[in-house]
Structures are given as structure tokens and as C-alpha cells.
Amino acid sequence: MKKLRTYSWLIIAVTMILLIFTAGCGGAGNAALPESKATSAVASGAPLTVKVLDVGQGDAILIRTKEQVALIDTGDVPARDKLVSMLKSQGISTIDKLIITHPHADHIGGAAVVFENFTVKQVYDSGQKTTSNLYKQYLTQIQRKKIPFAVVSAGEMIDLGSSTVLKVLAPEQPFIGGSEPDLNNNSIVAKLVYGNFSMMLTGDAERESEERMLKKGAAALTSTVLKSGHHGSKTSSSLPFLQAVSPEAALISLGANNDYHHPHPSTLKKYNEKKIKVYRTDIEGTLTVTTDGKTYAITKER
């Protein structure tokens, strides 16, 4: 009996040690790790990298999976040379998918040099037209180079390979604004999804577009990270939209000391009240998101 009792206590002790060890190893789940730890966990050979490029007052977002390179918007004309330099510094010679959210200069301004310096395999845009010379030049180059072109709308998906997709949430017909469409509010809005990670890419969508997406289904909007709509303008990031997206972080692409008062204090206040961590290209340079589909990291250029 004495030996049996000794073995019983030994079994209980070993079991307790195993339980403590297991608890210590299993708590990470899918939550974002603290920034320094998350960086070491996913930065090396991460299957998905998203760079919100510092192109001043404009948008240019580089997405890289193990199979494809995608570029969403191309910044404005003054940032053309910088855009080419940044892309080449990443070793990029081919862009599998170029997505133009809407034809404003600060989103389409670098398209000409992208076509000149890189092989572009496919172009997508919102189908909105404008009379600007930049837009005409953009169409002319697509036609001259015979690049496959498609208009996308809500409900479609763009496959980026490696189990990564862009779920298009906007725009949809009829365009907001009727016969004279509102270019911002008819921006392509897409949710980038890889594993348990997601990023809401909003173009310059404003309140009207956000309301339309909410009516179609708020649950579809939930995302880990938000690319702030319209450079942090007060006309975007409405409270109902933020509540639906419920991001942990917001990345704002904008130029230093811009004339538009971006990001607007009221927008920053909403982010702060909802405990959304803010990153800004005007202060921190290019912002890089790396993820393995479970954890993610956001690193700053400066």
C-alpha cells in the first residue's frame, strides 16, 4: 500500500507539471503579438506582406504573396520617381495586378511610370470615367500595351494566389451620385483576406459608400486592420462603419502638412476612443504589415 501511494503522488505531480507547461505554450491563439515579438515571429519569409507606401498625399499600396505582386493605386504625379524607386528597391519587375480604386490624380498619377517601368499583367478599376488628361493617358497606355482590363464591383473576388483573396465590397451599380458619379464614394473597397488576418482597403470611400456597405451586411466588414478612408478625412470613418470593421489598427496614407487638413482631428478622436492604434505615413514613412495568417506585425520606416 505504501508503494502504491508513492506512485499516485508521483503521477499527480507529473500531471500538474504538464498542465502548467501546456498552459504556458497555448495562449497565443490568433491575437496580434506585441510589436517586437510579432515582428520576429512573422517578418522572416511571411507569406503575405502589405506596404502602405510613403508617396506623400496619395495612395499606393503594395501587396505581395508568395505567388503574386499587386499594386493598389499609384500615388500622385509628384511622387512618380519615388514610386518607381521604391518598387525597384523591392526587386519588382512585374506587377501581376494593378488596381485603381478611382481616377483621381492622387491615386492614378503614377500609372504612366508604372506602365513604362514594369510589366503589368492585369488592370482592374471601378469603371468610373473622367475627362482628365491623366485618365486619358492611363487608358491609352492600357490599350497600346494590350494589357487585360476589367471593371470590378461589389461581390467579386480577386485571387492573389497563396490562399489570399481580395473580396470586393464596393462600388456597385447604380453609382452613388447618379449621372455625375461621386468619384470618391464609388472607389473600389476591398477586404484582403489571408487565413485569420484581414485588412480593409478603402480607397477614398466616404460616408455614403460606408452606409451602402453597412446595409448589405455589417458582419462582412470586420477586419484586423483598416487602411483609413480618404487619407483620414472627416468625411470617412463614420462611427457605424468603424464599429462594424472593428480594427485593431488604422494606417493613414497622407502627405506632411497637406492642404486638406488630413487626418482630421475628429477622425483621430474616433480612433482614439475606440482604442484603434494609428500609424501615419507622413510621420512614420512606409508602413509594412507582415502576417502568417495567424499573427501579424506592423513596422514603420522611421
N, C-alpha and C positions, 0 to 999 in steps of 0.2 A: 504493500500500500504506500509506503514511504517513497519508493522509486516512482510509482505512477504519479504521485502528487508533484514530484520534482519535474517530470516531463511535462505535466499540464502547465505548470508555471512557465516553463521554457517556451512552450507553444504560444502561450498568451503574449509573452514578451516579444517574440519574433513577429507575431501578427501586428502588435502595436507599432513596432518599428516600420514595418511595411506600409501600414496605413499612413503614418506620418510622412514617409518618403513619397508615396503616391500623391498625397495632397499637395506637397511642395512642388511636384512636377506638373500637375494638371491644371493649374489655374489660369493659364494664359488665354485659352479659348480663342475667339476671333477678335478680341479687343485690340485697339491700337496700343502698341508698346510705348513706353516713354521714348522721347525722340532719339536720344543717343543709342538706346538699346535697339529700337526698331530699325535704325539705320544699319547697324551691324547685322541685323537679322535678315534684312531683305535687299540691301543695296547691291550685294555681290551677285551678279547674274540674275537679277529679279526678272521674272517672266514679263512683267508689264512696267513700263516707265512712261510717265506723263510729265512733260516740261511745259510750264506756262512761261513762254519766252519773254524776256525783257525787251520789248520792242517799242517802248515809250507809250504814247497814248493810242493804243490799239490792241488787237488780239492776234496772237499766233501761238497755237498750242500743238506741240509735237507729241505724238503717241507712238510708242514702239513696243511691239510684241516680238516674240522670237521669230515670227514669220513675216511681219509687215511693218511698214512705216506709214503713218498717216499724219497729215498736217491739217489742222482746223484753223482757217483764216491765215492771213499773210501780213498783218500789220499795215501801216500807212507808208506812203511814198518815202518820207524822210528816213525810214528805218530799213529801206531795201538792202543796202550794202551790209548792214549789221545782220539782217536775217540770213542772207546768203552765207556770211562768215560763220554764224552760229551753226547752221545746218552742216556746212562742210567740216566744221570742227568736230562734229559728231560722226564723221565718216560716212555721211549720207550722200549717195549719188542718185538714188531712185526713191521716188515717193509713190507708194502704191495707191494711196487715196488722198486726194486733195478735196477738202470740204469747205465751201464758202458759205458761211451762215447767212449772210445778206450782203448786198452790193454797196455798202458804204465804204468810203475811202480808207478808213482805219481798219478795215477787215479785208479789203480786196487790193489795197495799194501795192503790196509786194508780189502780186500774182505774176506780173510780167517777168520779173527776175527769177522767180521760181521756175517758170516755163523755160527760160533761157539757160539756166544753170543745172537743172535736174531733169531726169526722165520722169515724167508724170504719167502713170498708167491709167488713172481714172479720176474724173472730176464729178463732184456732186454739188448742187446748190439748191436753193429754195424755190427757184422758178420765178423769183421776182425780177423785174426789169427796171432799168433806169436809163436816162439819156446821157449819163456822164461819159467822158472820154475814157476813163479808166475801165468802165464796164464794157464799152465797145471794144477796147483793146483786148480785154480778157476773153471775150467771145471770139474775136478774130484769131487769137493765138490758139485757142482750143481747136477751131476749125482748120487752121493752117497746119497744125501738128497732128491733126486727126486723132485727138485724144477722146476716148469714150467718155460720154457725158450723160448724166442722168439727174432728173429733178426728184427730190425725196420729200416725203410728207409723213405726217403722224401715222404710226402703225407699222412702218417699215423698219427693217434691221440691216445694218451694215456689218458684215463679218470682217474682223481684223485678224483672223487666224488665232491659233493657240487658245481656243475656247474664250476669246474676247470678242464682245459684240458692242455695237452702238445701237441702242434702242431709240428710234426717232420718236419724239413726243410732240413736236411742232415743227413747221406750221401745218395747218390743214385748210382745206377749202370750205367756204369762201374765205379769202384773205381778210384779216382784220383791216378795216378801212374802206372796204368795198372797191369802187372803181379806181381809187387812188390809194393803193395799199400802204400801210404804215410799215416801212422797211424794218424798223427795229422790232416791232411786235410780231412780224412774220419771220423772224430769224429761225433758223434751224436750232432746235433744242434737242439734245440727245443725252441719254444716260449711258455712260460707259460702264460695262459690267464684266468683271473677271472674278470668278469664284464668289466669295463673300464680300468683295470690295466693289464699290460703285462710285462714280463721280458724275455729278450733274453738270453738263456743259451747256451754257445758256445763251451764247451769243449776246445780243443786246436786247433780249426779250424783256418787256416791261409788264406792268400790272395787268393789262388786258390779256396778254398771252398767258400769264400765270393763272388768271382766273379761268381761262378756257381749259387749260390743262387740269386744273383742280376739279372742274365739272366732269371731266372724263374719268377721273379716279385718282384721288389723293394718294392711295396706297402705292401706286406705281411710281411716285416721285421720290420716295425715301432713298437717300443716298449718303454714303460715308463722307464725301467731300463735295463742296459746291464751288464751281467757278462762278464768282459773283456776276450777276447780270448787269450789263451795260456799265461796266467799269465801276461798280459800286454806286451808281446813281440812285437818287431818292425815288425815281420812278420804277425801280425794280426792287426785288427782295421784299415784297409785301409780307406782312406778318403771317397771313394764312399759308402763303407759299413756303415760307421758312419753316412753319410748323409741320407742313407735310414732308418737306425734304429732310428736316431734322439732321443737318450735317454736323459733324464734329469740327470741321474746319472750313473756312471760306478763303479762296485765293482770288485776289483782285489784280487784274491786269490794267495798268494805267501809267501815264507819264507824270514825272515830277512837276509840281507847280502848274498843272494843266489849267486851261481857261474855263473848264466846266465844273469846277469845284468837286471833282471826283477824288476820293469817295465822299459821299455826302455824310455829314455828321449824324443825320437821322438814321442812315443805314448802319453806320458803325455802332450806334447806340443799340439798335435791334440785335446786332450780332453779339454785342457785349451782354445784353440782358438774357440772351438765350445761351450764353457761355460757349459761343462759337469762336474758336481760335482764328485770328485773322492774319493772313500773310499778304504782303503787297510787293509788286514788282518795282514800284517807284522807290521803295526804301530798301528792299532785300534782294533786288535783282531777280534773275531767273529762278523760278520755284520748281523743284523737282519732286514728284511723287513716285515712290517705288513701292511695289506690292507683289507679294507672292499669292495673293488671293485670300489670305488669312489675316496677316498683319500688314501694316503699311507705314511708310515714313515720309515726312515732308522735310526736305532740306533746302536751305537758302544759299544763294550765290554769295551774298555778303551779309 
